[in-house]
Amino acid sequence: SNRKQFLKFMKLCTKDVVYSDSIFNQHTTYLLFLFFFFFFIKLGSCIYENSDVIVVLWRIMTIKLYHQQTDIVEGALDIHLDKDGRIYKIKNRPVTRDDQNDASSLSKLKEASKTENGEGQQ
């Protein structure tokens, strides 16, 4: 269930984890919005060498039934890890071109690695 997923995620966080959000302008509750939303899609991710940040690119889709309208919002979560691998800071922000390029590069590396290791082949 979504609640179990959220609680599992929160166990990865420090007790004083800091949230900031420049997309929805919320600073404590946007994670609830993202994790309980029905149409949440992970678009990609980036990991930077010698950095404490993992970037996850996401998209959510809302459907307004009364207006027969679909809204799509995309963003990037900067997830900062401490030396023990616990999340101490999360920032939700707009996606940049660099984010998209880096996520694409990582995806290609992962696919190449699978091919080299014989994974995904029949």
DRENPA-3360 file (N, C-alpha, C; in nm, 2 decimals, always signed):
BEGIN
1 = SNRKQFLK = +0.08/-0.12/+0.00/+0.00/+0.00/+0.00/+0.09/+0.12/+0.00 ~ +0.03/+0.24/-0.04/+0.10/+0.36/-0.04/+0.15/+0.40/+0.10 ~ +0.07/+0.38/+0.20/+0.11/+0.41/+0.34/+0.24/+0.33/+0.38 ~ +0.24/+0.20/+0.35/+0.35/+0.12/+0.38/+0.48/+0.17/+0.30 ~ +0.46/+0.20/+0.18/+0.58/+0.26/+0.10/+0.63/+0.38/+0.16 ~ +0.54/+0.47/+0.20/+0.58/+0.60/+0.26/+0.65/+0.57/+0.40 ~ +0.60/+0.49/+0.48/+0.66/+0.46/+0.61/+0.80/+0.39/+0.59 ~ +0.81/+0.31/+0.49/+0.94/+0.24/+0.46/+1.04/+0.35/+0.41;
9 = FMKLCTKD = +1.00/+0.45/+0.33/+1.08/+0.56/+0.29/+1.13/+0.64/+0.41 ~ +1.03/+0.67/+0.50/+1.06/+0.76/+0.61/+1.17/+0.69/+0.70 ~ +1.17/+0.56/+0.71/+1.28/+0.49/+0.79/+1.42/+0.52/+0.74 ~ +1.43/+0.56/+0.61/+1.56/+0.59/+0.55/+1.60/+0.73/+0.59 ~ +1.51/+0.81/+0.65/+1.54/+0.95/+0.68/+1.59/+0.97/+0.82 ~ +1.67/+1.08/+0.84/+1.71/+1.12/+0.97/+1.59/+1.18/+1.04 ~ +1.59/+1.19/+1.17/+1.47/+1.24/+1.24/+1.45/+1.39/+1.21 ~ +1.56/+1.46/+1.18/+1.55/+1.60/+1.15/+1.56/+1.64/+1.00;
17 = VVYSDSIF = +1.52/+1.54/+0.92/+1.52/+1.57/+0.78/+1.46/+1.70/+0.74 ~ +1.52/+1.77/+0.64/+1.48/+1.90/+0.60/+1.41/+1.89/+0.46 ~ +1.29/+1.94/+0.44/+1.22/+1.94/+0.32/+1.21/+2.08/+0.26 ~ +1.24/+2.10/+0.14/+1.21/+2.22/+0.07/+1.15/+2.20/-0.07 ~ +1.07/+2.28/-0.11/+1.00/+2.26/-0.24/+0.98/+2.39/-0.31 ~ +1.04/+2.40/-0.43/+1.02/+2.52/-0.51/+0.92/+2.50/-0.62 ~ +0.86/+2.38/-0.63/+0.75/+2.36/-0.73/+0.61/+2.38/-0.67 ~ +0.59/+2.32/-0.56/+0.45/+2.34/-0.49/+0.46/+2.44/-0.37;
25 = NQHTTYLL = +0.58/+2.49/-0.35/+0.60/+2.59/-0.24/+0.55/+2.54/-0.10 ~ +0.58/+2.41/-0.08/+0.55/+2.35/+0.05/+0.69/+2.31/+0.11 ~ +0.69/+2.31/+0.24/+0.82/+2.28/+0.31/+0.82/+2.16/+0.40 ~ +0.70/+2.10/+0.42/+0.70/+1.98/+0.51/+0.61/+1.87/+0.46 ~ +0.51/+1.90/+0.37/+0.42/+1.79/+0.34/+0.41/+1.75/+0.19 ~ +0.50/+1.80/+0.11/+0.49/+1.76/-0.03/+0.52/+1.61/-0.05 ~ +0.60/+1.55/+0.03/+0.62/+1.41/+0.02/+0.49/+1.33/+0.03 ~ +0.41/+1.37/+0.12/+0.28/+1.30/+0.13/+0.20/+1.31/+0.00;
33 = FLFFFFFF = +0.21/+1.43/-0.06/+0.14/+1.45/-0.19/+0.20/+1.36/-0.30 ~ +0.33/+1.35/-0.31/+0.39/+1.27/-0.41/+0.37/+1.12/-0.39 ~ +0.38/+1.08/-0.27/+0.37/+0.93/-0.25/+0.23/+0.88/-0.25 ~ +0.13/+0.96/-0.22/+0.00/+0.91/-0.22/-0.07/+0.94/-0.35 ~ -0.01/+1.01/-0.44/-0.07/+1.05/-0.57/-0.08/+0.92/-0.66 ~ -0.18/+0.90/-0.73/-0.21/+0.78/-0.81/-0.12/+0.77/-0.93 ~ -0.10/+0.88/-1.00/-0.03/+0.88/-1.13/+0.11/+0.93/-1.12 ~ +0.20/+0.87/-1.03/+0.33/+0.91/-1.01/+0.43/+0.82/-1.09;
41 = IKLGSCIY = +0.51/+0.89/-1.17/+0.60/+0.81/-1.26/+0.75/+0.86/-1.24 ~ +0.84/+0.76/-1.22/+0.98/+0.79/-1.21/+1.03/+0.80/-1.35 ~ +1.10/+0.91/-1.38/+1.15/+0.93/-1.52/+1.30/+0.89/-1.53 ~ +1.37/+0.90/-1.43/+1.51/+0.87/-1.43/+1.58/+0.91/-1.31 ~ +1.71/+0.89/-1.30/+1.79/+0.93/-1.18/+1.93/+0.96/-1.22 ~ +2.00/+1.04/-1.13/+2.14/+1.07/-1.15/+2.21/+1.05/-1.02 ~ +2.33/+1.01/-1.03/+2.42/+1.00/-0.91/+2.55/+1.06/-0.95 ~ +2.59/+1.16/-0.86/+2.71/+1.23/-0.89/+2.83/+1.19/-0.81;
49 = ENSDVIVV = +2.95/+1.17/-0.87/+3.07/+1.13/-0.80/+3.11/+1.24/-0.70 ~ +3.16/+1.20/-0.59/+3.21/+1.29/-0.48/+3.10/+1.38/-0.44 ~ +2.98/+1.34/-0.44/+2.87/+1.43/-0.39/+2.78/+1.34/-0.30 ~ +2.70/+1.41/-0.22/+2.61/+1.34/-0.13/+2.47/+1.34/-0.18 ~ +2.45/+1.37/-0.31/+2.32/+1.39/-0.37/+2.28/+1.28/-0.48 ~ +2.16/+1.23/-0.47/+2.10/+1.15/-0.57/+1.99/+1.23/-0.62 ~ +1.97/+1.24/-0.75/+1.86/+1.32/-0.81/+1.77/+1.22/-0.88 ~ +1.64/+1.23/-0.84/+1.53/+1.15/-0.90/+1.44/+1.24/-0.98;
57 = LWRIMTIK = +1.42/+1.21/-1.11/+1.33/+1.29/-1.19/+1.20/+1.22/-1.19 ~ +1.09/+1.30/-1.18/+0.95/+1.24/-1.16/+0.85/+1.32/-1.24 ~ +0.74/+1.26/-1.26/+0.62/+1.32/-1.33/+0.49/+1.28/-1.26 ~ +0.40/+1.37/-1.24/+0.27/+1.33/-1.19/+0.17/+1.39/-1.28 ~ +0.06/+1.32/-1.29/-0.05/+1.36/-1.38/-0.18/+1.37/-1.30 ~ -0.25/+1.48/-1.31/-0.37/+1.50/-1.24/-0.48/+1.51/-1.34 ~ -0.60/+1.45/-1.31/-0.71/+1.46/-1.40/-0.82/+1.53/-1.33 ~ -0.87/+1.64/-1.39/-0.98/+1.72/-1.33/-1.10/+1.67/-1.40;
65 = LYHQQTDI = -1.18/+1.59/-1.34/-1.30/+1.53/-1.40/-1.40/+1.64/-1.44 ~ -1.42/+1.74/-1.37/-1.53/+1.84/-1.40/-1.49/+1.92/-1.53 ~ -1.36/+1.94/-1.55/-1.31/+2.02/-1.67/-1.26/+1.93/-1.78 ~ -1.26/+1.80/-1.76/-1.21/+1.70/-1.86/-1.07/+1.75/-1.90 ~ -0.99/+1.78/-1.80/-0.85/+1.83/-1.83/-0.75/+1.75/-1.75 ~ -0.63/+1.73/-1.82/-0.52/+1.66/-1.76/-0.41/+1.76/-1.74 ~ -0.35/+1.77/-1.62/-0.23/+1.85/-1.59/-0.12/+1.76/-1.56 ~ +0.00/+1.79/-1.62/+0.12/+1.71/-1.59/+0.22/+1.81/-1.53;
73 = VEGALDIH = +0.28/+1.76/-1.42/+0.39/+1.83/-1.35/+0.51/+1.74/-1.35 ~ +0.63/+1.80/-1.38/+0.75/+1.73/-1.37/+0.85/+1.80/-1.27 ~ +0.93/+1.72/-1.21/+1.02/+1.78/-1.11/+1.14/+1.69/-1.09 ~ +1.23/+1.74/-1.00/+1.35/+1.66/-0.97/+1.36/+1.67/-0.81 ~ +1.38/+1.55/-0.75/+1.41/+1.55/-0.61/+1.56/+1.54/-0.59 ~ +1.61/+1.63/-0.52/+1.75/+1.62/-0.47/+1.75/+1.55/-0.34 ~ +1.81/+1.43/-0.33/+1.81/+1.36/-0.21/+1.95/+1.36/-0.15 ~ +1.97/+1.42/-0.04/+2.10/+1.43/+0.02/+2.12/+1.32/+0.13;
81 = LDKDGRIY = +2.23/+1.25/+0.12/+2.26/+1.14/+0.21/+2.38/+1.18/+0.31 ~ +2.37/+1.14/+0.43/+2.48/+1.16/+0.53/+2.58/+1.04/+0.51 ~ +2.68/+1.04/+0.59/+2.79/+0.94/+0.58/+2.74/+0.80/+0.61 ~ +2.62/+0.79/+0.68/+2.56/+0.66/+0.71/+2.46/+0.61/+0.61 ~ +2.44/+0.69/+0.50/+2.35/+0.66/+0.40/+2.20/+0.70/+0.43 ~ +2.18/+0.78/+0.54/+2.05/+0.82/+0.57/+2.02/+0.96/+0.51 ~ +1.89/+0.98/+0.47/+1.85/+1.10/+0.40/+1.84/+1.21/+0.51 ~ +1.91/+1.32/+0.49/+1.90/+1.43/+0.58/+1.84/+1.56/+0.52;
89 = KIKNRPVT = +1.82/+1.56/+0.38/+1.77/+1.68/+0.32/+1.71/+1.63/+0.18 ~ +1.59/+1.68/+0.16/+1.52/+1.66/+0.03/+1.47/+1.79/-0.03 ~ +1.51/+1.82/-0.15/+1.46/+1.94/-0.22/+1.39/+1.90/-0.35 ~ +1.27/+1.95/-0.36/+1.19/+1.93/-0.48/+1.20/+2.05/-0.56 ~ +1.24/+2.04/-0.69/+1.27/+2.15/-0.77/+1.24/+2.12/-0.92 ~ +1.24/+2.23/-1.00/+1.21/+2.20/-1.15/+1.33/+2.12/-1.21 ~ +1.30/+2.05/-1.31/+1.40/+1.97/-1.38/+1.48/+2.06/-1.47 ~ +1.61/+2.04/-1.48/+1.70/+2.12/-1.57/+1.74/+2.03/-1.69;
97 = RDDQNDAS = +1.79/+2.09/-1.79/+1.84/+2.02/-1.91/+1.96/+1.93/-1.86 ~ +2.04/+1.97/-1.77/+2.15/+1.89/-1.72/+2.10/+1.76/-1.65 ~ +1.99/+1.78/-1.58/+1.93/+1.66/-1.51/+1.89/+1.56/-1.62 ~ +1.82/+1.60/-1.72/+1.78/+1.51/-1.82/+1.89/+1.45/-1.89 ~ +2.00/+1.52/-1.93/+2.11/+1.47/-1.99/+2.19/+1.36/-1.91 ~ +2.20/+1.40/-1.78/+2.27/+1.31/-1.69/+2.19/+1.18/-1.66 ~ +2.06/+1.19/-1.65/+1.98/+1.07/-1.63/+1.99/+0.98/-1.75 ~ +1.99/+1.04/-1.87/+2.00/+0.97/-1.99/+2.13/+0.89/-2.00;
105 = SLSKLKEA = +2.24/+0.96/-1.96/+2.37/+0.90/-1.96/+2.38/+0.78/-1.87 ~ +2.32/+0.80/-1.74/+2.32/+0.69/-1.65/+2.24/+0.57/-1.70 ~ +2.13/+0.60/-1.76/+2.04/+0.49/-1.81/+2.12/+0.41/-1.92 ~ +2.19/+0.48/-2.01/+2.27/+0.41/-2.11/+2.38/+0.33/-2.05 ~ +2.45/+0.38/-1.94/+2.55/+0.30/-1.87/+2.49/+0.18/-1.81 ~ +2.37/+0.19/-1.75/+2.31/+0.08/-1.69/+2.27/-0.03/-1.79 ~ +2.22/+0.01/-1.91/+2.19/-0.08/-2.01/+2.31/-0.15/-2.07 ~ +2.42/-0.07/-2.08/+2.55/-0.13/-2.13/+2.60/-0.23/-2.04;
113 = SKTENGEG = +2.59/-0.20/-1.91/+2.63/-0.30/-1.80/+2.55/-0.43/-1.81 ~ +2.42/-0.42/-1.82/+2.34/-0.53/-1.83/+2.38/-0.62/-1.95 ~ +2.41/-0.56/-2.06/+2.45/-0.63/-2.18/+2.58/-0.70/-2.16 ~ +2.68/-0.63/-2.10/+2.81/-0.69/-2.07/+2.80/-0.81/-1.98 ~ +2.70/-0.80/-1.88/+2.69/-0.91/-1.78/+2.59/-1.02/-1.83 ~ +2.54/-1.01/-1.95/+2.45/-1.11/-2.01/+2.31/-1.10/-1.95 ~ +2.27/-0.99/-1.88/+2.14/-0.98/-1.83/+2.05/-0.93/-1.94 ~ +1.92/-0.97/-1.93/+1.83/-0.92/-2.03/+1.83/-0.99/-2.16;
121 = QQ = +1.92/-1.08/-2.18/+1.93/-1.16/-2.30/+1.86/-1.29/-2.28 ~ +1.81/-1.34/-2.39/+1.74/-1.47/-2.38/+1.83/-1.59/-2.41;
% end
